[in-house]
Amino acid sequence: MDHPSIQSEVILGVDTHLDTHVAAVISQGGRLLGALAAPTNAVGYLKLLAWARSFGNLQRAGIEGTGTYGAGLARVLRDHAIEVLVVNRPDRAKRRLQGKSDSTDAESAARAVLSGSATAIPKSQSGAAEAMRTISVARRSAVKAKTQAINQLRALLVSAPQDIRERLLKAKSEQCVKACASTRSLGETALLQTLTSTLKLLAKRWLMLAAELKQLDATLDSLTSRSAKRLREQFGVGPQTAAILMAVAGDNPERLRSEAALAALCGASPLQASSGKTTRHRLNRGGDRSANNALWTIAMVRMRSEPRTRAYVERRTMEGMSGKEIHRCLKRYIARELYPLILADLADAAKIS
């Protein structure tokens, strides 16, 4: 074991879980120095930190899941002036060759930092961008549940007796929900009584979720108007798309070293798809899909209503470019256009907080 008095640099790698983190420390030469399991609480984090520092000078750490299970540990390490880097989980091919265990995953995380393959800085999760992400998460689940409620209500009405179907099944969701919510009794049989109570419950659920969405949208509108002013001023950028793009960038804008980094993060960077005499690029199906969808939404709005974008689409179509390729180019251009605005909004939000 390297003597701690020498204070040579050591690197920490952590495989994170809900209740226990497994850590490994390696030397600059790549030698495994030790492994430790620690509970996921404040005492466990400090114990893990002290243990890692006992091997030498700890300056860097690679952690899996810095946005989920590893978020607490990442904050503690950053508070102690240790550079935290995001480590992706080992690919399946590598696991098939080397096997899988928590200690080997922790060692692999440390080696990813040592080799330089782990370079991404985790989100700080401490400001306006994190607040927008929190609201967006709640909104996304509310939209999904609201859609499920109306779909289930309509499915019950479609198979209901004809007179009930004609009376309650409406084309507009609001009318259909209102009719079901105000229904007192559909009949005296067990089936009709059960159908009555079920339709009323689903209608009330839909109404409750609609009110919840209205509240979330108002909060998101207020938050983005205050902390994402420049983004909101751009054509086609609304409260939801602005919040998603701010959230994917994170509260520490130093993570995004260039507009190309933002495009890659949003899955909007072009990928080579050339072969033989054909030279072309294709859509990137990686990155954050919600951010990619936000760029897609902005592009769709501009394609319908913005003269500049409509002229671009017409010109590219005349050149023989497909619709998918045009959309890919538009998303990339939009990411380039919005990049400096996101950085400026994040900088202003940091001053406010």
C-alpha positions as CSV (number, residue, x, y, z in Angstrom):
1,M,0.0,0.0,0.0
2,D,1.2,3.5,-0.9
3,H,2.3,5.3,2.3
4,P,-0.1,8.2,3.0
5,S,2.8,10.6,4.0
6,I,4.0,10.5,0.4
7,Q,0.7,12.2,-0.6
8,S,0.7,10.9,-4.1
9,E,-2.5,11.4,-6.0
10,V,-5.2,8.8,-5.7
11,I,-8.5,8.5,-7.6
12,L,-11.9,7.5,-6.1
13,G,-14.5,5.6,-8.0
14,V,-18.0,5.0,-6.7
15,D,-20.8,2.6,-7.7
16,T,-23.9,4.2,-6.3
17,H,-27.1,2.5,-4.9
18,L,-30.1,3.5,-2.9
19,D,-28.9,2.3,0.5
20,T,-25.2,1.6,0.1
21,H,-22.4,3.1,-2.0
22,V,-19.4,0.9,-2.9
23,A,-16.1,2.8,-3.5
24,A,-12.7,1.9,-4.8
25,V,-9.4,3.8,-4.7
26,I,-6.6,3.4,-7.2
27,S,-3.2,5.0,-7.5
28,Q,-1.8,7.1,-10.3
29,G,-0.2,3.9,-11.6
30,G,-3.6,2.2,-11.8
31,R,-3.0,-0.1,-8.8
32,L,-6.1,-0.9,-6.7
33,L,-5.5,0.3,-3.2
34,G,-8.8,-0.7,-1.5
35,A,-12.6,-1.0,-1.6
36,L,-15.2,0.1,0.9
37,A,-19.0,0.0,1.3
38,A,-20.6,2.9,3.0
39,P,-24.3,3.8,3.9
40,T,-26.0,6.6,1.9
41,N,-26.2,9.2,4.7
42,A,-24.2,12.2,5.8
43,V,-22.1,10.0,8.2
44,G,-21.4,7.4,5.5
45,Y,-20.3,10.1,3.0
46,L,-17.8,11.6,5.4
47,K,-16.6,8.1,6.3
48,L,-16.1,7.3,2.7
49,L,-14.2,10.6,2.1
50,A,-11.9,10.1,5.1
51,W,-11.2,6.6,4.0
52,A,-10.3,7.6,0.5
53,R,-8.0,10.4,1.7
54,S,-6.1,8.0,3.9
55,F,-4.5,6.5,0.8
56,G,-3.1,9.8,-0.5
57,N,-4.0,13.1,-2.1
58,L,-7.6,12.9,-3.3
59,Q,-8.4,15.4,-6.0
60,R,-10.7,13.6,-8.5
61,A,-13.6,11.2,-8.2
62,G,-15.7,9.4,-10.7
63,I,-19.3,8.6,-9.7
64,E,-22.1,6.7,-11.4
65,G,-25.5,8.2,-11.2
66,T,-24.6,11.8,-10.0
67,G,-28.2,12.9,-10.8
68,T,-29.9,10.1,-8.8
69,Y,-28.4,7.9,-6.1
70,G,-25.0,9.6,-6.2
71,A,-26.3,13.2,-6.0
72,G,-25.8,13.5,-2.2
73,L,-22.2,12.1,-2.3
74,A,-21.4,14.4,-5.2
75,R,-22.4,17.4,-3.2
76,V,-20.3,16.4,-0.3
77,L,-17.2,15.8,-2.4
78,R,-17.6,19.1,-4.2
79,D,-18.0,20.9,-0.9
80,H,-14.6,19.4,0.1
81,A,-12.9,20.8,-3.1
82,I,-12.8,17.4,-4.9
83,E,-13.5,17.4,-8.7
84,V,-16.4,15.1,-9.4
85,L,-16.8,13.6,-12.9
86,V,-19.8,11.7,-14.3
87,V,-19.0,8.0,-15.1
88,N,-21.3,6.0,-17.4
89,R,-22.1,2.5,-16.5
90,P,-19.9,-0.2,-18.2
91,D,-21.2,-1.4,-21.5
92,R,-22.6,-4.9,-21.7
93,A,-19.8,-6.3,-23.9
94,K,-17.3,-5.3,-21.2
95,R,-19.4,-6.8,-18.5
96,R,-19.7,-10.1,-20.3
97,L,-15.9,-10.3,-20.5
98,Q,-15.0,-9.1,-17.0
99,G,-18.1,-10.0,-15.0
100,K,-20.2,-7.8,-12.8
101,S,-19.9,-6.7,-9.2
102,D,-20.2,-3.5,-7.2
103,S,-16.5,-3.4,-6.4
104,T,-15.5,-3.9,-10.0
105,D,-17.9,-1.2,-11.2
106,A,-16.4,1.2,-8.6
107,E,-12.9,0.3,-9.8
108,S,-14.0,0.8,-13.4
109,A,-15.3,4.3,-12.5
110,A,-12.0,5.2,-11.0
111,R,-10.1,3.9,-14.0
112,A,-12.4,5.9,-16.3
113,V,-11.2,9.1,-14.6
114,L,-7.6,8.0,-14.7
115,S,-7.8,7.2,-18.5
116,G,-9.5,10.5,-19.2
117,S,-12.6,8.9,-20.7
118,A,-14.7,10.4,-18.0
119,T,-14.8,14.2,-18.5
120,A,-18.4,15.3,-18.0
121,I,-19.1,17.6,-15.0
122,P,-22.3,16.7,-13.1
123,K,-25.1,19.2,-12.6
124,S,-25.0,21.1,-9.3
125,Q,-28.8,20.8,-8.8
126,S,-29.0,23.8,-6.7
127,G,-30.7,26.6,-8.5
128,A,-33.4,27.7,-11.0
129,A,-32.7,25.0,-13.5
130,E,-33.2,22.3,-10.9
131,A,-36.5,24.0,-9.9
132,M,-37.6,23.9,-13.5
133,R,-36.7,20.3,-13.8
134,T,-38.7,19.4,-10.6
135,I,-41.8,21.1,-12.0
136,S,-41.3,19.5,-15.4
137,V,-41.1,16.0,-13.8
138,A,-44.4,16.6,-12.0
139,R,-46.0,18.1,-15.1
140,R,-45.0,15.2,-17.3
141,S,-46.5,12.6,-14.9
142,A,-49.7,14.7,-14.6
143,V,-50.1,14.9,-18.4
144,K,-49.6,11.1,-18.7
145,A,-52.1,10.3,-15.9
146,K,-54.7,12.8,-17.3
147,T,-54.4,11.2,-20.7
148,Q,-54.8,7.7,-19.2
149,A,-57.9,8.8,-17.3
150,I,-59.7,10.1,-20.3
151,N,-58.7,7.1,-22.4
152,Q,-60.0,4.7,-19.7
153,L,-63.2,6.7,-19.4
154,R,-63.9,6.7,-23.1
155,A,-63.1,2.9,-23.3
156,L,-65.8,2.2,-20.7
157,L,-68.3,4.4,-22.5
158,V,-67.6,2.7,-25.9
159,S,-68.6,-0.7,-24.4
160,A,-71.4,0.7,-22.3
161,P,-75.1,0.2,-23.2
162,Q,-76.2,2.2,-26.2
163,D,-78.4,4.7,-24.4
164,I,-75.6,5.5,-21.9
165,R,-73.0,5.7,-24.6
166,E,-75.1,8.2,-26.6
167,R,-75.8,10.3,-23.5
168,L,-72.3,10.5,-22.1
169,L,-69.8,9.9,-24.9
170,K,-68.9,13.4,-26.3
171,A,-66.3,14.4,-28.9
172,K,-64.6,16.9,-26.6
173,S,-62.9,15.6,-23.5
174,E,-64.2,18.4,-21.2
175,Q,-67.8,17.8,-22.2
176,C,-67.4,14.0,-21.7
177,V,-65.8,14.5,-18.3
178,K,-68.5,17.0,-17.2
179,A,-71.3,14.7,-18.3
180,C,-69.8,11.7,-16.4
181,A,-69.0,13.8,-13.3
182,S,-72.6,15.0,-13.0
183,T,-74.2,11.6,-13.5
184,R,-76.1,10.4,-10.4
185,S,-77.3,6.9,-11.4
186,L,-77.3,4.9,-14.6
187,G,-79.5,2.1,-13.2
188,E,-80.2,-0.3,-10.4
189,T,-78.2,-3.3,-11.5
190,A,-74.8,-4.1,-10.0
191,L,-73.1,-3.5,-13.4
192,L,-74.8,-0.1,-13.9
193,Q,-74.1,1.0,-10.3
194,T,-70.4,0.0,-10.7
195,L,-70.2,1.8,-14.0
196,T,-71.7,4.9,-12.5
197,S,-69.2,5.1,-9.6
198,T,-66.3,4.2,-11.9
199,L,-67.1,6.9,-14.5
200,K,-67.5,9.5,-11.7
201,L,-64.2,8.6,-10.2
202,L,-62.4,8.8,-13.5
203,A,-64.1,12.1,-14.3
204,K,-63.1,13.6,-10.9
205,R,-59.5,12.3,-11.4
206,W,-59.3,14.0,-14.8
207,L,-60.7,17.3,-13.3
208,M,-58.2,17.1,-10.4
209,L,-55.3,16.6,-12.8
210,A,-56.5,19.4,-15.1
211,A,-56.5,21.7,-12.1
212,E,-53.0,20.4,-11.1
213,L,-51.7,21.1,-14.6
214,K,-53.1,24.6,-14.5
215,Q,-51.2,25.3,-11.3
216,L,-48.0,23.7,-12.5
217,D,-48.2,25.7,-15.8
218,A,-48.7,28.9,-14.0
219,T,-45.7,28.2,-11.7
220,L,-43.5,27.2,-14.7
221,D,-44.6,30.4,-16.6
222,S,-43.6,32.6,-13.7
223,L,-40.3,30.8,-13.1
224,T,-39.2,30.9,-16.7
225,S,-40.3,34.5,-17.2
226,R,-38.0,35.4,-14.2
227,S,-35.1,33.1,-14.8
228,A,-35.2,32.4,-18.6
229,K,-36.1,35.8,-20.0
230,R,-33.9,35.6,-23.1
231,L,-35.1,32.1,-24.0
232,R,-38.7,33.1,-23.6
233,E,-38.3,36.0,-26.0
234,Q,-37.3,33.7,-28.9
235,F,-39.8,32.6,-31.5
236,G,-41.4,29.3,-30.7
237,V,-40.0,29.0,-27.2
238,G,-42.7,28.6,-24.5
239,P,-42.6,28.0,-20.7
240,Q,-42.3,24.2,-21.1
241,T,-39.6,24.1,-23.8
242,A,-37.6,26.8,-22.0
243,A,-37.8,24.9,-18.7
244,I,-36.6,21.7,-20.3
245,L,-33.7,23.3,-22.1
246,M,-32.6,25.1,-18.9
247,A,-32.9,21.9,-16.9
248,V,-30.8,19.8,-19.3
249,A,-28.1,22.5,-19.2
250,G,-28.0,22.5,-15.4
251,D,-27.3,25.3,-12.9
252,N,-23.6,25.2,-13.5
253,P,-23.1,26.5,-17.1
254,E,-19.4,25.6,-17.1
255,R,-20.5,22.1,-18.0
256,L,-21.3,23.3,-21.5
257,R,-18.0,24.2,-23.1
258,S,-19.5,25.0,-26.5
259,E,-22.7,25.1,-28.5
260,A,-21.7,21.7,-29.9
261,A,-21.8,20.3,-26.4
262,L,-25.3,21.5,-25.9
263,A,-26.3,20.0,-29.3
264,A,-24.8,16.6,-28.3
265,L,-26.5,16.8,-24.9
266,C,-29.9,17.3,-26.6
267,G,-29.3,14.6,-29.2
268,A,-29.2,17.2,-32.0
269,S,-25.6,16.8,-33.2
270,P,-25.2,15.3,-36.7
271,L,-23.8,11.8,-36.9
272,Q,-21.9,10.6,-40.0
273,A,-23.9,8.1,-42.1
274,S,-21.7,8.1,-45.2
275,S,-21.0,5.0,-47.2
276,G,-19.3,4.5,-50.6
277,K,-20.1,7.4,-52.9
278,T,-22.8,8.8,-50.5
279,T,-21.9,11.5,-48.1
280,R,-24.6,12.4,-45.6
281,H,-25.4,12.7,-41.9
282,R,-28.3,11.2,-39.9
283,L,-30.3,12.0,-36.8
284,N,-28.7,11.5,-33.4
285,R,-30.9,9.2,-31.3
286,G,-28.8,9.7,-28.2
287,G,-28.8,12.5,-25.7
288,D,-31.6,13.8,-23.5
289,R,-34.8,12.9,-25.3
290,S,-37.0,15.5,-23.5
291,A,-34.5,18.2,-24.6
292,N,-34.5,16.8,-28.1
293,N,-38.3,16.9,-28.1
294,A,-38.2,20.6,-27.0
295,L,-36.0,21.4,-30.0
296,W,-38.3,19.5,-32.2
297,T,-41.3,21.5,-30.9
298,I,-39.6,24.8,-31.4
299,A,-38.6,23.7,-35.0
300,M,-42.2,22.7,-35.7
301,V,-43.6,26.0,-34.5
302,R,-41.1,27.9,-36.6
303,M,-41.7,25.8,-39.7
304,R,-45.4,26.7,-39.5
305,S,-45.2,30.4,-38.6
306,E,-41.7,31.9,-38.9
307,P,-40.9,33.4,-42.4
308,R,-37.2,32.8,-42.0
309,T,-37.6,29.1,-41.2
310,R,-40.3,28.6,-43.9
311,A,-37.9,30.0,-46.5
312,Y,-35.1,27.7,-45.3
313,V,-37.4,24.6,-45.5
314,E,-38.5,25.6,-49.0
315,R,-34.9,26.1,-50.2
316,R,-33.7,22.8,-48.7
317,T,-36.6,20.9,-50.1
318,M,-35.8,22.3,-53.6
319,E,-32.2,21.0,-53.1
320,G,-33.6,17.5,-52.5
321,M,-33.2,17.2,-48.8
322,S,-35.7,14.9,-47.0
323,G,-38.0,16.2,-44.2
324,K,-36.1,14.3,-41.5
325,E,-32.8,15.8,-42.7
326,I,-34.3,19.3,-42.7
327,H,-35.6,18.8,-39.2
328,R,-32.2,17.6,-38.0
329,C,-30.5,20.6,-39.4
330,L,-33.1,23.0,-37.9
331,K,-32.7,21.4,-34.4
332,R,-28.9,21.8,-34.7
333,Y,-29.3,25.5,-35.8
334,I,-31.7,26.2,-33.0
335,A,-29.3,24.7,-30.4
336,R,-26.6,26.9,-31.8
337,E,-28.9,30.0,-31.6
338,L,-30.1,29.3,-28.0
339,Y,-26.8,28.3,-26.5
340,P,-25.5,31.8,-25.6
341,L,-29.0,32.7,-24.3
342,I,-29.1,29.7,-22.0
343,L,-25.7,30.6,-20.6
344,A,-26.7,34.2,-20.0
345,D,-30.0,33.2,-18.4
346,L,-28.2,30.7,-16.1
347,A,-25.7,33.3,-15.1
348,D,-28.4,35.8,-14.2
349,A,-30.4,33.1,-12.3
350,A,-27.2,32.3,-10.3
351,K,-26.9,36.0,-9.3
352,I,-30.6,36.1,-8.2
353,S,-30.3,32.9,-6.1
